[in-house]
Amino acid sequence: MTRGIRNCNPGNIRRSKERFRGEVTPSQDALFKQFRGMEWGYRAMFVILNTYRTRYALTTLEALVGRWAPPSENDTRAYIAAVERTTGRSRHSVTDTLDHDTMVAVVAAMSRVENGVEAVKEQVEEGWRLFAAGHRRHDRRPSSEKKWPSAV
């Protein structure tokens, strides 16, 4: 079992002063956060990626993943290429961090890179639900269920 799975931290989020809902404190891992369940770890990934967009104006898949997995710690180019390949999205595509379909696919792909195993779709979806419940503008519905554009 990988460290990310064992910690219920599919994004391998490092320990920091920032606290997330569902986080286990204190973490029993010296370097990485632990969460009560995988859904809480996925929620934290959605929160962080959305913060990258709102605070740092990072809007492309390449920019978001590049900040998540910097070259000082990762093979960032390979990481971005893996997310591109898995999601079918271009690294240059604008990524709406409040769009259900986009972000569930991106976060599941990132989890695959981080842990070497496919993400459990239901856990990623539950993480999205937990994330979306705390945000004003988001689209919780899969695109197959959309009947009108999401509110701005």
C-alpha positions in Angstrom: 0.0 0.0 0.0 1.4 3.4 -1.0 2.0 6.1 1.6 -0.7 8.3 0.0 -3.3 5.5 0.2 -2.2 4.6 3.8 -2.6 8.3 4.8 -5.9 8.7 2.9 -3.9 11.5 1.2 -4.1 10.7 -2.5 -2.3 13.9 -3.5 0.6 13.4 -1.0 0.0 16.8 0.5 2.9 17.7 2.8 2.4 18.7 6.4 2.0 22.4 6.9 0.3 24.9 9.2 -2.8 25.0 6.9 -5.5 22.7 8.2 -8.2 21.0 6.1 -11.6 19.6 7.0 -11.2 15.9 7.6 -7.5 16.2 8.5 -6.2 14.0 11.2 -4.1 16.0 13.7 -1.5 15.4 14.7 -0.5 13.4 11.6 1.4 10.2 12.5 3.4 10.7 9.3 6.4 13.0 9.8 6.2 14.5 6.3 2.7 14.2 4.9 -0.9 15.0 6.1 -3.3 12.3 7.0 -7.1 12.4 6.5 -10.0 10.6 8.0 -10.9 9.0 4.7 -9.9 9.2 1.0 -12.8 11.5 0.3 -11.3 14.1 2.6 -7.9 13.8 0.9 -9.6 14.3 -2.4 -11.5 17.3 -1.1 -8.2 18.9 0.0 -6.8 18.4 -3.5 -9.8 20.2 -5.0 -9.4 23.0 -2.4 -5.7 23.5 -3.1 -6.1 23.5 -6.9 -9.0 26.0 -6.7 -6.7 28.2 -4.5 -4.0 28.0 -7.2 -6.6 29.4 -9.6 -8.0 32.1 -7.4 -4.9 33.2 -5.5 -2.2 32.8 -8.1 -4.2 33.1 -11.3 -3.0 29.7 -12.6 -5.6 28.6 -15.2 -4.0 26.0 -17.4 -3.6 22.3 -16.7 0.2 22.8 -17.1 0.3 25.7 -14.6 -1.8 23.9 -12.0 0.0 20.6 -12.1 3.4 22.5 -12.4 2.8 24.2 -9.1 1.4 21.0 -7.5 4.4 18.9 -8.6 7.4 21.3 -9.0 10.6 20.2 -10.7 12.5 20.4 -7.5 10.5 17.4 -6.2 9.1 15.7 -9.4 9.5 15.0 -13.0 7.0 17.7 -13.7 6.9 17.3 -17.5 6.2 13.5 -17.2 3.5 14.3 -14.5 1.8 16.8 -16.7 2.0 14.4 -19.7 0.4 11.6 -17.7 -2.5 13.9 -16.6 -2.9 15.0 -20.2 -3.0 11.5 -21.5 -5.4 10.2 -18.8 -7.8 13.1 -19.1 -7.6 13.9 -22.8 -7.1 17.5 -21.9 -4.3 19.6 -23.4 -1.7 21.1 -21.0 -2.6 24.5 -22.5 -6.3 24.2 -21.9 -8.0 26.5 -19.5 -9.0 24.5 -16.5 -12.1 25.6 -14.6 -11.5 24.4 -11.0 -15.2 24.7 -10.2 -16.3 22.4 -13.0 -17.2 18.9 -11.9 -16.3 16.9 -14.9 -13.0 18.6 -15.5 -11.8 18.5 -11.9 -12.9 14.9 -11.1 -10.9 13.7 -14.1 -7.9 15.9 -13.3 -7.7 14.9 -9.6 -8.3 11.2 -10.4 -5.4 11.4 -12.9 -3.2 13.2 -10.4 -4.0 10.5 -7.8 -2.9 7.9 -10.3 0.4 9.6 -10.8 0.9 10.1 -7.0 0.0 6.5 -6.0 0.5 4.3 -9.0 -3.1 2.9 -8.8 -6.4 4.0 -10.3 -8.4 6.3 -8.1 -11.7 4.9 -6.8 -14.3 7.0 -8.7 -16.8 7.0 -5.8 -14.2 8.4 -3.4 -13.2 11.2 -5.9 -16.9 12.0 -6.4 -17.5 12.2 -2.7 -14.4 14.5 -2.3 -16.0 16.7 -5.0 -19.3 16.8 -3.1 -17.6 17.8 0.1 -15.6 20.5 -1.8 -18.6 21.8 -3.7 -20.7 22.1 -0.6 -18.4 24.9 0.6 -18.3 26.9 -2.6 -20.8 29.4 -4.0 -20.1 28.8 -7.7 -19.7 25.3 -8.8 -21.4 22.7 -10.9 -22.0 19.6 -8.9 -23.8 17.8 -11.8 -22.0 15.7 -14.3 -22.3 17.2 -17.8 -24.8 14.5 -18.8 -27.2 16.0 -16.3 -26.7 19.7 -17.1 -29.8 21.4 -18.4 -28.6 25.0 -18.0 -25.3 26.7 -17.6 -23.9 26.9 -14.1 -24.4 30.2 -12.3 -21.5 32.7 -12.3 
